Amino acid sequence: MLFQNLPVSDPWCQRAAGLALVLLGAWVGSLLLLGSVVAPAAFAVAPTSAEAGNLVGRVLAVLDWAGVIAGLILAGISASLARGAWSLSLALLMSLACLLSRLLLAPAIAALRPFLQDPAVRARFGLLHGVSVGVFGAVTLAGLALIVLHLRAREPKKTG
């Protein structure tokens, strides 16, 4: 039953399916905007990389918390529309990744910032920052995949 896509026929289902796509579009669009425009611009114009990092970190904090909520809403929509295990799992994993980013990675990175003159601290910072960027990229790619899954579920089933 988890792998079955139900047709979107009644008005509630149509609204829920539309809401899922709008929510995904806003979430993935904001992630792409941060990664491709905001972060590079901040590092290009800020007087120091620390200030640029602080700006990007503040924006990422908002996106992480929004991602936790959006992922849970999308999981609920996926479950209620019987969109399948992939849609449900991706939404929950995206939400969890945002939560882990905000509660584990971001505080660890912030705690190291004042001590970056130490090469060992700088190396640890680089590792954690790389993991954070990887999580960000994985959430973005998962969001794109989820958009495809939701769009495919809206297509009429071919018969015959």
C-alpha positions in Angstrom: 0.0 0.0 0.0 2.9 2.4 0.7 4.0 2.2 -3.0 0.6 3.0 -4.4 -0.2 6.5 -5.9 -3.8 7.4 -5.4 -5.4 9.5 -8.1 -5.9 13.2 -7.2 -9.6 13.5 -7.7 -11.5 15.1 -4.8 -11.0 18.8 -4.0 -9.1 18.2 -0.7 -6.6 15.9 -2.5 -6.1 18.4 -5.3 -5.5 21.2 -2.7 -3.1 19.0 -0.7 -1.2 18.0 -3.9 -1.0 21.6 -4.9 0.2 22.7 -1.5 2.9 20.0 -1.6 4.3 21.4 -4.9 4.1 25.0 -3.7 5.8 24.1 -0.4 8.5 22.1 -2.3 9.0 24.9 -4.8 9.5 27.5 -2.1 11.8 25.3 0.0 14.0 24.1 -2.8 14.0 27.5 -4.5 15.2 29.1 -1.3 18.0 26.5 -0.9 19.1 27.1 -4.5 19.0 30.9 -4.0 21.1 30.7 -0.8 23.7 28.3 -2.3 24.0 30.0 -5.7 23.4 33.7 -5.0 23.4 34.7 -1.3 26.4 32.8 0.0 28.7 33.7 -3.0 27.6 37.4 -2.8 28.1 37.5 0.9 31.7 36.2 0.6 32.3 38.6 -2.3 31.2 41.8 -0.6 31.6 41.3 3.2 34.8 42.8 4.6 35.8 39.5 6.3 34.9 35.9 5.7 33.7 35.8 9.4 31.1 38.4 8.6 30.0 36.7 5.5 29.8 33.4 7.4 27.7 35.0 10.0 25.3 36.4 7.4 25.0 33.0 5.6 24.6 31.3 9.0 21.7 33.5 10.0 19.9 32.8 6.7 20.7 29.1 6.9 19.2 29.0 10.5 15.9 30.3 9.1 16.0 27.8 6.2 16.8 24.9 8.6 13.9 25.6 10.9 11.6 26.1 7.9 12.9 22.9 6.5 12.1 20.9 9.7 8.5 22.2 9.5 8.1 21.9 5.7 9.4 18.3 5.8 6.9 17.3 8.4 4.1 18.9 6.5 5.2 17.2 3.3 5.4 13.9 5.0 1.9 14.3 6.3 0.6 15.2 2.8 2.5 12.3 1.3 1.0 9.9 3.8 -2.5 11.2 3.4 -2.3 11.0 -0.4 -0.6 7.6 -0.3 2.2 9.0 -2.4 4.4 6.0 -1.5 7.3 5.2 0.7 9.8 7.2 -1.3 7.9 10.5 -0.9 7.2 9.9 2.7 10.8 8.8 3.5 12.5 11.7 1.6 10.3 14.3 3.3 11.1 12.8 6.8 14.8 12.5 6.0 15.0 16.1 4.7 13.3 17.3 7.9 15.7 15.3 10.0 18.7 16.6 8.1 17.6 20.2 8.7 17.1 19.4 12.4 20.5 17.8 12.7 22.1 20.7 10.8 20.6 23.2 13.2 21.0 21.4 16.5 24.4 19.6 16.0 26.4 21.0 13.1 25.7 24.7 13.4 26.5 25.0 17.1 29.7 23.0 16.7 30.8 25.2 13.8 29.9 28.4 15.8 31.9 27.2 18.8 35.0 26.8 16.7 34.8 30.2 14.9 36.6 32.2 17.7 39.6 29.9 17.6 40.3 29.6 13.9 43.9 30.8 14.3 44.7 27.4 15.7 45.5 25.0 12.7 43.9 22.0 14.5 40.7 24.0 15.1 40.7 25.3 11.5 41.0 21.7 10.3 38.0 20.6 12.5 36.1 23.7 11.3 36.8 22.8 7.7 35.6 19.2 8.3 32.3 20.3 10.0 31.7 23.0 7.4 32.2 20.3 4.6 29.7 18.1 6.3 27.3 21.0 6.6 27.6 21.8 2.9 27.1 18.1 2.1 23.9 18.0 4.2 22.7 21.2 2.5 23.4 19.7 -0.9 21.7 16.4 0.0 18.6 18.2 1.2 18.5 20.2 -2.0 18.8 17.1 -4.2 16.3 15.2 -2.2 13.9 18.2 -2.6 14.3 18.1 -6.4 13.7 14.3 -6.4 10.6 14.9 -4.2 9.3 17.5 -6.7 9.6 14.9 -9.5 7.8 12.2 -7.4 4.9 14.6 -6.6 4.6 15.7 -10.2 4.7 12.1 -11.5 2.0 11.1 -9.0 -0.3 13.8 -10.5 0.0 12.3 -14.0 -3.0 10.3 -15.1 -2.3 6.5 -15.0 -1.8 4.9 -18.4 -4.1 2.0 -19.1 -4.2 -0.5 -21.8 
